[in-house]
Amino acid sequence: MSVRVRRVYEPPEPDDGVRVLVDRLWPRGLAKDAARVDEWPKGLTPSTELRRWYHGCEETLASFEEFRERYEAELAAPEAADLLERVRELAGKGTVTLLTASKRPGTSHAEVLARLLDD
């Protein structure tokens, strides 16, 4: 199983496999054909409340860990769990690239998803 996290603004690469946009909103200023998104499971993204809380905090390791815990709790909801399982199945068949507009993908919800999918 191979799961990667990349910024959606980076050009697609041949080894990206299935490209999954994991942001709730379409990335600003990006044409849909340029993004080459294969899947866009909006129900897999953090809630608006959680996203606002996280981006309102100082960027510390502690706040990322608390964000991760809260987000994983949201992912236990039936719709999100089903979507996570769908992406896990895709990853079982080949490479999946999780795409995000986040400026810091390593401390974003995409990284949380990648860790869960790698487990």
C-alpha positions in Angstrom: 0.0 0.0 0.0 1.4 3.4 -1.0 -0.2 6.6 0.2 1.4 10.0 -0.6 0.5 13.5 0.4 1.1 16.4 -2.0 -0.1 19.9 -2.5 -2.8 20.1 -5.2 -1.0 23.0 -6.8 2.0 20.8 -7.7 1.9 19.4 -11.2 0.6 15.8 -11.5 3.2 13.2 -11.7 2.9 9.8 -13.6 3.4 7.8 -10.4 0.6 9.6 -8.4 -1.8 6.8 -9.0 -5.3 7.7 -8.0 -5.4 11.4 -7.1 -7.8 12.1 -4.2 -8.6 15.7 -3.2 -9.2 15.7 0.5 -10.2 19.4 1.0 -13.9 20.4 1.4 -13.6 23.4 -0.9 -12.1 23.5 -4.4 -8.6 25.0 -4.3 -8.6 28.7 -5.1 -7.3 29.6 -8.6 -6.9 26.0 -9.8 -8.6 24.8 -13.0 -10.3 21.4 -12.6 -8.6 19.9 -15.6 -5.2 21.0 -14.4 -5.7 19.3 -11.0 -6.4 15.9 -12.5 -8.5 14.8 -9.5 -9.9 11.3 -9.7 -11.9 11.3 -6.4 -13.2 14.1 -4.2 -14.8 12.6 -1.0 -16.0 15.8 0.7 -17.4 13.8 3.6 -13.9 12.7 4.5 -12.8 16.3 5.3 -12.7 17.8 8.8 -15.8 19.7 9.9 -16.0 23.4 9.5 -15.9 23.8 13.3 -12.7 21.7 13.7 -11.0 23.3 10.8 -11.7 26.8 12.2 -10.5 25.7 15.7 -7.3 24.3 14.3 -6.4 27.2 12.1 -7.2 29.6 15.0 -4.6 27.9 17.2 -0.9 28.6 17.3 0.9 26.1 15.1 2.3 23.8 17.8 2.8 20.1 18.0 0.4 19.9 20.8 -2.4 21.6 18.8 -1.7 19.2 15.9 -2.0 16.2 18.2 -5.3 17.5 19.6 -6.5 18.2 16.0 -5.5 14.7 15.0 -7.5 13.2 17.9 -10.6 15.3 17.2 -10.4 14.6 13.5 -10.0 10.8 14.0 -13.1 11.0 16.2 -15.0 12.7 13.3 -13.7 10.0 10.9 -15.5 7.3 13.0 -18.9 8.7 11.9 -20.6 6.3 9.4 -20.3 8.4 6.2 -16.6 9.3 6.9 -15.8 5.7 7.9 -17.3 4.5 4.6 -15.3 7.0 2.6 -12.1 6.2 4.4 -12.7 2.5 3.7 -13.2 3.4 0.0 -9.8 5.2 -0.1 -8.2 2.3 1.8 -9.5 -0.1 -0.9 -8.0 2.1 -3.6 -4.7 2.2 -1.8 -4.8 -1.6 -1.6 -4.8 -1.7 -5.3 -2.0 0.8 -6.0 -0.7 4.2 -5.2 -3.0 6.9 -3.8 -2.0 10.5 -3.7 -3.9 12.7 -1.2 -4.1 16.2 -2.4 -4.6 19.3 -0.3 -4.2 23.0 -0.7 -2.7 23.3 2.8 0.6 25.2 2.9 1.8 22.7 5.5 0.7 19.3 4.4 2.8 17.6 7.0 0.6 19.1 9.8 -2.7 18.9 8.0 -5.7 16.6 7.9 -4.2 15.0 4.8 -1.3 13.7 6.9 -3.7 12.3 9.5 -5.5 10.5 6.7 -2.2 9.2 5.2 -1.2 7.8 8.7 -4.6 6.1 9.1 -4.4 4.6 5.6 -0.9 3.3 6.2 -1.9 1.5 9.4 
